[in-house]
Amino acid sequence: MKGAIVFGDKKIRRILYRGEWYFSVVDVIGVLSESPTPRQYWGKIKDREFDELQLSPIWVQLKMESSDGKKYLTDCASKQGIFRIIQSIPSRKAEPFKLWLAKVGSERIDEIENPELAQNRAKEYYEKKGYPKDWIDKRIRGIAIRQDLTKEWDERGVEEGNDYAILTNEISQATFGVSIKDHKSVKGLNVDLKNENLRDYMTDLELIFSMLGEASTTEIARNKDVQGFDQNKIAAREGGKVAGDARKNLEKKSGANIVSEKNVLDLVGESKQKKKRLIKLQDGR
């Protein structure tokens, strides 16, 4: 689930709102109360603590992705608001959760002030997964390029969520000649798993062309000063075509398809196996 973080074995949805993280109140209630019906539990707290005592609401309704992949208005609260709600829940998990929540909020503030921290955390994640350093550098650069693009979309009247997904698919289709869904299928990924990021399975060249498509889209959007979803959709196709034309030219010269079932970890594994075979042959001499 996009935007979710994990406390213990439970997912807590969160969303950036006015420069800070807001957390799904129902998700927090589910963790702390261990109630099988956290929505009803939250309803009782609202009735008791806020309606009866006439306290001002400390939550807002924001659209969050649900388990069915669709977005619904959900009661959300900031870290400070969640602390206030926690006081109404008798739970042995309350104190550890407070410490965890404070750490999550603190990390985000640090990352806003110094984006390099977020990049370092991402690098550590990929290193632990066994990705090679040169691939990680490209992946991190791709994240920065993606952030530039989504910033432009936000400033040009594109709504986050479904609009972003459509435009991203337009770029991918024009870049690789296949939709994101089909690209996932080629890689052998489960297309229904939304938390499986295609880019984490791309080869070096796929990452490079993906970056070119998004960087080109950003440049076109800026220079043409496009506004609204429809104009940005045209820019996405044009930006993707720049990368797509470059891909086709390389495929023609090299005789190999860029889009393939291979992913970087497969290639790393093959490289290690070749080294082992070479060592065995040398030892046998």
RAFENMO-V899782 format. One record per residue. RES is the residue in three letters. D_CENTER is the distance of its C-alpha to the mean C-alpha in Angstrom with 2 decimals. Layout:
res=RES d_center=D_CENTER
res=RES d_center=D_CENTER
This chain:
res=MET d_center=9.05
res=LYS d_center=5.88
res=GLY d_center=6.74
res=ALA d_center=9.34
res=ILE d_center=11.13
res=VAL d_center=14.26
res=PHE d_center=17.87
res=GLY d_center=20.24
res=ASP d_center=19.32
res=LYS d_center=18.07
res=LYS d_center=14.69
res=ILE d_center=14.64
res=ARG d_center=12.52
res=ARG d_center=12.04
res=ILE d_center=11.59
res=LEU d_center=12.75
res=TYR d_center=16.23
res=ARG d_center=18.94
res=GLY d_center=17.49
res=GLU d_center=16.92
res=TRP d_center=14.95
res=TYR d_center=16.42
res=PHE d_center=16.35
res=SER d_center=17.41
res=VAL d_center=21.11
res=VAL d_center=21.70
res=ASP d_center=19.14
res=VAL d_center=20.91
res=ILE d_center=24.24
res=GLY d_center=23.46
res=VAL d_center=22.84
res=LEU d_center=25.86
res=SER d_center=28.37
res=GLU d_center=27.58
res=SER d_center=28.92
res=PRO d_center=28.51
res=THR d_center=28.33
res=PRO d_center=26.13
res=ARG d_center=26.31
res=GLN d_center=30.09
res=TYR d_center=30.10
res=TRP d_center=28.15
res=GLY d_center=30.58
res=LYS d_center=33.51
res=ILE d_center=32.20
res=LYS d_center=31.81
res=ASP d_center=35.32
res=ARG d_center=36.87
res=GLU d_center=35.28
res=PHE d_center=34.68
res=ASP d_center=37.05
res=GLU d_center=40.05
res=LEU d_center=39.75
res=GLN d_center=38.76
res=LEU d_center=35.87
res=SER d_center=33.42
res=PRO d_center=30.01
res=ILE d_center=27.34
res=TRP d_center=24.38
res=VAL d_center=22.94
res=GLN d_center=21.58
res=LEU d_center=18.07
res=LYS d_center=16.25
res=MET d_center=13.79
res=GLU d_center=12.57
res=SER d_center=15.28
res=SER d_center=15.94
res=ASP d_center=17.24
res=GLY d_center=14.04
res=LYS d_center=15.81
res=LYS d_center=15.52
res=TYR d_center=18.52
res=LEU d_center=20.03
res=THR d_center=19.64
res=ASP d_center=21.61
res=CYS d_center=19.55
res=ALA d_center=21.04
res=SER d_center=20.46
res=LYS d_center=21.16
res=GLN d_center=24.80
res=GLY d_center=24.98
res=ILE d_center=23.58
res=PHE d_center=26.25
res=ARG d_center=28.84
res=ILE d_center=27.82
res=ILE d_center=27.89
res=GLN d_center=31.52
res=SER d_center=32.39
res=ILE d_center=31.10
res=PRO d_center=33.45
res=SER d_center=31.23
res=ARG d_center=31.62
res=LYS d_center=27.86
res=ALA d_center=27.94
res=GLU d_center=28.65
res=PRO d_center=26.13
res=PHE d_center=23.46
res=LYS d_center=24.65
res=LEU d_center=24.39
res=TRP d_center=20.86
res=LEU d_center=19.79
res=ALA d_center=21.66
res=LYS d_center=19.95
res=VAL d_center=16.39
res=GLY d_center=17.68
res=SER d_center=19.56
res=GLU d_center=16.77
res=ARG d_center=14.78
res=ILE d_center=18.10
res=ASP d_center=18.77
res=GLU d_center=15.55
res=ILE d_center=16.44
res=GLU d_center=19.94
res=ASN d_center=19.10
res=PRO d_center=15.78
res=GLU d_center=17.20
res=LEU d_center=16.65
res=ALA d_center=12.84
res=GLN d_center=13.46
res=ASN d_center=16.05
res=ARG d_center=14.00
res=ALA d_center=11.52
res=LYS d_center=14.82
res=GLU d_center=16.31
res=TYR d_center=13.65
res=TYR d_center=14.24
res=GLU d_center=17.93
res=LYS d_center=18.28
res=LYS d_center=16.93
res=GLY d_center=19.70
res=TYR d_center=18.14
res=PRO d_center=20.79
res=LYS d_center=20.77
res=ASP d_center=21.18
res=TRP d_center=18.13
res=ILE d_center=16.04
res=ASP d_center=17.50
res=LYS d_center=16.48
res=ARG d_center=12.85
res=ILE d_center=12.78
res=ARG d_center=14.75
res=GLY d_center=12.46
res=ILE d_center=9.59
res=ALA d_center=12.49
res=ILE d_center=13.68
res=ARG d_center=10.53
res=GLN d_center=10.77
res=ASP d_center=14.44
res=LEU d_center=14.02
res=THR d_center=11.98
res=LYS d_center=14.55
res=GLU d_center=17.26
res=TRP d_center=16.13
res=ASP d_center=16.11
res=GLU d_center=19.53
res=ARG d_center=20.84
res=GLY d_center=20.56
res=VAL d_center=17.51
res=GLU d_center=15.93
res=GLU d_center=12.21
res=GLY d_center=11.26
res=ASN d_center=13.66
res=ASP d_center=15.02
res=TYR d_center=11.88
res=ALA d_center=11.50
res=ILE d_center=15.24
res=LEU d_center=15.40
res=THR d_center=12.76
res=ASN d_center=14.88
res=GLU d_center=17.97
res=ILE d_center=17.06
res=SER d_center=16.28
res=GLN d_center=19.47
res=ALA d_center=21.56
res=THR d_center=20.30
res=PHE d_center=20.62
res=GLY d_center=22.95
res=VAL d_center=20.82
res=SER d_center=18.13
res=ILE d_center=14.64
res=LYS d_center=16.11
res=ASP d_center=19.17
res=HIS d_center=17.49
res=LYS d_center=15.80
res=SER d_center=19.31
res=VAL d_center=20.89
res=LYS d_center=18.79
res=GLY d_center=19.90
res=LEU d_center=16.56
res=ASN d_center=16.57
res=VAL d_center=15.50
res=ASP d_center=15.37
res=LEU d_center=12.73
res=LYS d_center=9.53
res=ASN d_center=7.69
res=GLU d_center=9.25
res=ASN d_center=7.48
res=LEU d_center=10.63
res=ARG d_center=10.45
res=ASP d_center=10.91
res=TYR d_center=14.11
res=MET d_center=15.40
res=THR d_center=18.68
res=ASP d_center=19.50
res=LEU d_center=20.92
res=GLU d_center=18.11
res=LEU d_center=15.77
res=ILE d_center=18.62
res=PHE d_center=19.17
res=SER d_center=15.54
res=MET d_center=15.78
res=LEU d_center=19.20
res=GLY d_center=18.22
res=GLU d_center=15.65
res=ALA d_center=18.01
res=SER d_center=20.90
res=THR d_center=19.36
res=THR d_center=18.86
res=GLU d_center=22.43
res=ILE d_center=23.89
res=ALA d_center=22.37
res=ARG d_center=23.80
res=ASN d_center=27.13
res=LYS d_center=27.79
res=ASP d_center=26.48
res=VAL d_center=25.02
res=GLN d_center=24.44
res=GLY d_center=22.99
res=PHE d_center=21.02
res=ASP d_center=23.85
res=GLN d_center=24.50
res=ASN d_center=20.88
res=LYS d_center=20.87
res=ILE d_center=23.91
res=ALA d_center=22.41
res=ALA d_center=19.37
res=ARG d_center=21.99
res=GLU d_center=24.10
res=GLY d_center=21.42
res=GLY d_center=20.41
res=LYS d_center=24.14
res=VAL d_center=24.68
res=ALA d_center=22.41
res=GLY d_center=23.86
res=ASP d_center=27.38
res=ALA d_center=26.74
res=ARG d_center=25.33
res=LYS d_center=28.39
res=ASN d_center=30.71
res=LEU d_center=29.44
res=GLU d_center=29.66
res=LYS d_center=33.19
res=LYS d_center=34.24
res=SER d_center=32.75
res=GLY d_center=33.41
res=ALA d_center=30.11
res=ASN d_center=27.08
res=ILE d_center=23.77
res=VAL d_center=21.80
res=SER d_center=22.83
res=GLU d_center=22.19
res=LYS d_center=21.96
res=ASN d_center=18.95
res=VAL d_center=19.21
res=LEU d_center=20.00
res=ASP d_center=22.71
res=LEU d_center=24.20
res=VAL d_center=24.23
res=GLY d_center=25.97
res=GLU d_center=28.45
res=SER d_center=29.22
res=LYS d_center=30.01
res=GLN d_center=32.23
res=LYS d_center=34.09
res=LYS d_center=34.74
res=LYS d_center=36.10
res=ARG d_center=38.35
res=LEU d_center=39.58
res=ILE d_center=40.44
res=LYS d_center=42.33
res=LEU d_center=44.27
res=GLN d_center=45.16
res=ASP d_center=46.26
res=GLY d_center=48.42
res=ARG d_center=50.39
